[in-house]
Amino acid sequence: MSNSNDSDRVTTFIVEAYAPGRAAASRAARALARGAGIRYLRSILVPLDGRCFHLVEGPSAAAIGEAARAAAIGVVRIVKAVDVRDALSDPASGTA
């Protein structure tokens, strides 16, 4: 039996946003990191497409969306993400 409740859980999300360059992507990353209950992990900028993918942890997509709106980040979408790095090195997964 766990002592934590559902409101204490965090989920990893990808925030896809418009970013015309490195400076815009950096500003967006800093703004997301300041959001309440949000932990910024990293970003990947795709300059050719003018898009940036920010990896963050937070309580919900709605909470992350609120932080993005408050910072005027041009969000395209926010989706749940799953890190598969552990699965790649886990012999039981059959992918090692």
GURO-813534 format. One record per residue (C-alpha): residue in three letters; z, x, y. Coordinates in steps of 0.02 Angstrom, whole numbers, padded with zeros to 5 digits. Layout:
BEGIN
+-----+--------+--------+--------+
:   r :     zz :     xx :     yy :
+-----+--------+--------+--------+
: ALA :      Z :      X :      Y :
...
+-----+--------+--------+--------+
***
This chain:
BEGIN
+-----+--------+--------+--------+
:   r :     zz :     xx :     yy :
+-----+--------+--------+--------+
: MET :  00000 :  00000 :  00000 :
: SER : -00051 :  00070 :  00169 :
: ASN :  00060 :  00074 :  00323 :
: SER : -00086 :  00062 :  00443 :
: ASN : -00167 : -00101 :  00492 :
: ASP : -00351 : -00136 :  00524 :
: SER : -00332 : -00114 :  00713 :
: ASP : -00281 :  00069 :  00686 :
: ARG : -00440 :  00113 :  00592 :
: VAL : -00584 :  00207 :  00668 :
: THR : -00764 :  00203 :  00616 :
: THR : -00904 :  00326 :  00652 :
: PHE : -01049 :  00261 :  00756 :
: ILE : -01215 :  00325 :  00821 :
: VAL : -01249 :  00279 :  01002 :
: GLU : -01435 :  00288 :  01034 :
: ALA : -01466 :  00303 :  01220 :
: TYR : -01602 :  00344 :  01345 :
: ALA : -01584 :  00522 :  01408 :
: PRO : -01727 :  00599 :  01506 :
: GLY : -01655 :  00774 :  01484 :
: ARG : -01509 :  00885 :  01440 :
: ALA : -01411 :  00845 :  01600 :
: ALA : -01421 :  00657 :  01570 :
: ALA : -01371 :  00679 :  01387 :
: SER : -01222 :  00786 :  01439 :
: ARG : -01165 :  00659 :  01570 :
: ALA : -01174 :  00520 :  01440 :
: ALA : -01077 :  00623 :  01312 :
: ARG : -00938 :  00659 :  01439 :
: ALA : -00930 :  00475 :  01488 :
: LEU : -00917 :  00418 :  01307 :
: ALA : -00780 :  00546 :  01274 :
: ARG : -00676 :  00467 :  01414 :
: GLY : -00682 :  00294 :  01333 :
: ALA : -00516 :  00223 :  01274 :
: GLY : -00493 :  00251 :  01089 :
: ILE : -00659 :  00343 :  01073 :
: ARG : -00675 :  00517 :  01000 :
: TYR : -00837 :  00607 :  01044 :
: LEU : -00903 :  00713 :  00900 :
: ARG : -01075 :  00779 :  00951 :
: SER : -01246 :  00734 :  01019 :
: ILE : -01426 :  00768 :  00972 :
: LEU : -01557 :  00760 :  01109 :
: VAL : -01737 :  00718 :  01065 :
: PRO : -01824 :  00772 :  01226 :
: LEU : -01999 :  00717 :  01175 :
: ASP : -01937 :  00537 :  01153 :
: GLY : -01814 :  00539 :  01299 :
: ARG : -01676 :  00485 :  01181 :
: CYS : -01507 :  00553 :  01134 :
: PHE : -01402 :  00512 :  00982 :
: HIS : -01215 :  00525 :  01013 :
: LEU : -01098 :  00529 :  00863 :
: VAL : -00929 :  00453 :  00906 :
: GLU : -00778 :  00378 :  00819 :
: GLY : -00699 :  00220 :  00884 :
: PRO : -00616 :  00057 :  00840 :
: SER : -00775 : -00048 :  00852 :
: ALA : -00955 : -00052 :  00913 :
: ALA : -00897 : -00173 :  01048 :
: ALA : -00768 : -00048 :  01115 :
: ILE : -00898 :  00090 :  01119 :
: GLY : -01023 : -00027 :  01202 :
: GLU : -00895 : -00070 :  01336 :
: ALA : -00868 :  00116 :  01374 :
: ALA : -01056 :  00143 :  01381 :
: ARG : -01081 : -00005 :  01499 :
: ALA : -00939 :  00054 :  01612 :
: ALA : -01023 :  00225 :  01623 :
: ALA : -01196 :  00149 :  01651 :
: ILE : -01268 :  00234 :  01496 :
: GLY : -01438 :  00163 :  01446 :
: VAL : -01390 :  00116 :  01269 :
: VAL : -01529 :  00063 :  01151 :
: ARG : -01412 :  00022 :  01006 :
: ILE : -01245 :  00062 :  00927 :
: VAL : -01239 :  00068 :  00737 :
: LYS : -01112 :  00117 :  00606 :
: ALA : -01145 :  00290 :  00532 :
: VAL : -01092 :  00372 :  00369 :
: ASP : -01071 :  00560 :  00350 :
: VAL : -01150 :  00614 :  00186 :
: ARG : -01111 :  00800 :  00195 :
: ASP : -00970 :  00783 :  00070 :
: ALA : -01082 :  00689 : -00051 :
: LEU : -01207 :  00831 : -00047 :
: SER : -01080 :  00956 : -00113 :
: ASP : -00988 :  00839 : -00232 :
: PRO : -01037 :  00875 : -00413 :
: ALA : -00985 :  00700 : -00464 :
: SER : -01117 :  00625 : -00348 :
: GLY : -01256 :  00704 : -00450 :
: THR : -01336 :  00782 : -00296 :
: ALA : -01262 :  00958 : -00299 :
+-----+--------+--------+--------+
***
